[in-house]
Amino acid sequence: MDATFKRAELDSDNIVVDIGLATQELNKVLAAFNYRNLDEEPQFAGINTSTEWLAKHIADQLADKISEGALGEGAHGIDAIAVTLHESHVAWAGYERALRSSG
């Protein structure tokens, strides 16, 4: 699983995102999926939990974390998030979403 954070300009510390905070919050998002059959989870009832859908779901969760400030104030300048899920060494799918920058 890869998460890419994109922005047009580096923040005041010359970074895109605090990688420590991003890793911490990504681990929290992914913990909800560890060792679970998503088709048996009530919150996903009736949803085709494809790799692409799961990538979108993770990107949306990360966007929420940015909005909440969990990735630090500098993360509010992030323009987009891309999530890629690797099914094997030769097959992967991903999703990219834009964010509204608040400064």
Secondary structure by P-SEA (a helix, b strand, c coil): cbbbbbbccccccccccaaaaaaaaaaaaaccccccccccccccccccccaaaaaaaaaaaaaaaaaacccccccccccbbbbbbbcccccccbbbbbbbccc
